[in-house]
Structures are given as structure tokens and as C-alpha cells.
Amino acid sequence: MNKAYNKQIGEEGYTLDVKPAKITIQANKPAGLFYGMQTLMQLLPKEIESAEIIKNKVWSIPCVKITDYPRFGWRGLMLDVSRHYFPKEVVKKYINQLAKYKMNVFHWHLTDDQGWRIEIKSLPQLIEVGAWRAPRMGLWWKRDPQGANEVADYGGYYTQEDVKEIVKYAQQRFVTILPEIDVPGHSLAALAAYPNLSCTGGPFKVNVGNTFYGVDDNALCPGNEESFVFMEKVLGEVAALFPGQYIHIGGDECFKGFWKDCKKCKKRMKDENLKTPEELQSYFIRRMENIVKSKGKKMMGWDEILEGGLAPEATVMSWRGMKGGIEAAKMNHHVIMTPADNCYLDLYQGDPAAEPPTYSMLTLSSCYNFEPIPAEIPDPSLILGGQGNLWTESVPNYRHVEYMTWPRAFALAEVFWSQKENKGWDSFISRMEHNLERYDVANINYARSVYDATIKPLKDTVNKTLRIALATEIKKLDIYYTFDNTYPDNFSPKYTDTLTVPKGADHLRVLTYLDSKPIGKMITVSIKDLEKRTEE
């Protein structure tokens, strides 16, 4: 530890000096020593990641001198465990990986319509009923609802002892856990356990991934005082379990249609002089802030909490672009920037024809090019940092969690840690490739989608033809293609300019090469599907 405080490196920075006879890591605080060790581990050969003992290996480290410190204090990843429950051991594994890349916040999305995942001892039905749903596979929102006599045995939950164990594990890695209890919407699992908290009275079942939004009631009733008694109990036990300063109360995507016809809600609006459903939600959120503050914590919510008036001391997590964050910062509130276009790790990361089904698009370069501080922000210090979010509707197992997280989280880790002037796409790709080799040794899954071709269909309205533009995120790759239903290789036509679809062709196949060797996935897409893309 430094005897004299080094202002340049601050609370989490470090200096690393590797000489032939000695390695020195210095920091102001233990967190800095920890991050210095993570860098040192990355300088060792990739075999250091092996779970097996590696014999006859020379453990060499290059001589370097590094001064390193973070750009932002909030560097996070969110994992949604409601849509699919992940056992505590893999949650710990996820925390371990994010800590290796100097991220310091694990946002734990614990409750939603598809499952309540944390034990609240004063409300036992939350885990006895709310943690379980009927098993389903298939595309999300295309599933059949749970049947009347169907057994609900898919799910799980974390006991309070599990939570304490995970919190301690995170603390040892200088990771703060941000628990999220999503209210007033996204509460169907809670309402299945306690239907009296709704406007309509139920009965309710935990959602299995079938369409229901706007049809089934899934929000706590803000006109019912029992809703606030319920949240007092929940937030009290949550606050006691998590030592971090924040509790996230969600506040997003709340359907207010049932509030409009609810006698209790109408009375609440009249008594509190509230004119709109948005103001009623703001009333609910302000009550949540008062409860959170009474437990010695600060409240955080998604940017919808701005609607109807922002709670006095709330921190806003801006996900619907940057607009909500800019608005909150102009009101002198702290902000975490996590816009979907740069930070939503549940989106496609390569061409949909070659990826497991999901929606929209978030490439590796879109993550890397993210700038968390917009020019419109009057005081940049109000932007605490940012995070990547992995929602798990289409992520049913932990191997796929890894596939969707890495390497895009490498890009976000660099955005949140590195100084802006030190970033560079080409050098990042080199470091990414080095770390993917380490993941191979560690048996950690990841996506190689950055090596695939991107396919963009273009409608030529003048000649009434379909044209196709191909590209790669990594510029050093070559693309080969075929329209004749054969498999492309580096003897096939090489892409140099926009393609015109030959008459009668029914499929396009593309494959990328690096240094005369195939590197990406072969992508096959029908011409009909490409024509549909131009219509979307």
C-alpha cells in the first residue's frame, strides 16, 4: 500500500512494475491491489486459467511498467435470474469473471413476472408459489399459457443464507451487488403469491413466457395500502442482506390500464390530487423511495421513474437511449448510462441467420463505441458510469449466458475503465483475441460472431431488384460467397462490392477467411428472407 496517497490513481487504481528480479504492485486502497493482480494474471501465459495442473510450463511475464486507474466508479453487469433461475454456484462464477475485468457492480435482477427468486421470510408464499412456473421450451411470447391442472415445477430461489454467501463472495472481489425488486409492474410472480395486492384480485399464475402484457394484471395496486405494507417487509429484508448503498426498485414498463378502472386507485388519485396514471406511478415510486431511505439505502430505478415526476433523491438508470439520463442529470440527479443500443447483451450480436433466436441487434463494435457522457450533460460527474444488461428470456442455461456476455462485456469493461484517449478498436481486437484464448483454456463459452459477415439487403426501387451489401466488423477479414447452393470457400467469388442477386437464385451463403483460413461461421440465408428484411 502507498504510504503517501497517489491522487492520480485514486481509490481503485494501481501501479505495476515488472522487473527481471521483482514484481511490485502499489495502490492507495486494497481494491487497487486487487485490480493490479488481475492485470498481472493477464500477463501470465493463458495456461494459468486451466483447472488442471500444467507441468513443464515456463511461467514468464514481460517486463512492463503500468499506471492504471478507472474512468468511471460504476462498472457493472446485470444478470436477470427471474426468466431463468441460475444456481448460486454459476452466479458466483459470473461475478468472478466480471471482477477479473475490473467491473465492480453486479446488478442482480431478482424478481419479475416469470419468477420471484429471493427468500423473504415474512412473506413465505413468494418462494413457495412465486418462484415456480410450468416448464416450457420454444420461443418467448409464442408459448401456451399454463394449464389449469399443470404442475409448476420449473424455477428456484435463493435462500437468505445463499444471498449472504454470494454477497461475501462478491465483497472478496470488490464487487458490490445491486439487488433489484421490480415494482409496481413486472409483479405477476408476486401477485400469484399474494393476489390481494392487485387491482383485479386474481387468481394469477407465474408467467411461462406467453403473451400477456395489457391482458393480464401484473402490477401492484397503488391504491391499496397493503401494497406498501408488502413492500415495507420486502425492502426491509433486502436492505438487511445487501451492504451496498443502493436498492433498485425497477419502475419500468408498468401497464396502467387496470389502475384506470380500480376504485382504490381512483380514490388514491382523488385524495392525493393526482391527474394521470403516470402521476399515480410517481406517487408509488416516491413511497418506495421513502421506504428505501428508511432502511438506510438510496433508491435507483429505470428511466420510466421520470414519468409523472422524479422522486427527490432517486438515481436513474437510463436504458431507453440516453434521453432519460440527460433529463435526470439536468435535474441534478445521478445517472447510470445503460442504453439498449449499446448495452443490452440479450440482443443479436451477429446475423440472425447464424445466431440463436432473440431480437434487434447489438454488435461488439456498438458496445465498444459507446460513450457514456453525452455532450448535453452540464455536469459530467453526475454520470456515475454504466453497465451491460443481460435479460434472459432467450437465455435458458448458463453456457448461453456466457455466450451472450463475452466478448461484448470485454468491450464494455474497457469503455468503463479505460481513459477515452487510450481506446482503439484494432488494439482492443488484439487484446480480445488474447483473452478468448484464455477462455478456451478455462472452458468458458463465448461468441465468435465478430468474425462473421454482416448481411444487409438493399432494395433497388429503380431496377426492381434486390442488392446485398456484405461487411465485417474486423476489417482484416475476407468474405467469400455463393448464390448457386454450393458451400463457399476461398476459391469462390470474393466480395468486393455490392452484390446483385442473380436471376433464379434462392439462397446466399457467405463465409469469412483470415490469412487464407476460414474463421467465421458459414451463414446461409434465403433470398425470400432477405427480401422480408427490406420490408421490416
Disulfide bonds with the S-S distance in Angstrom:
none
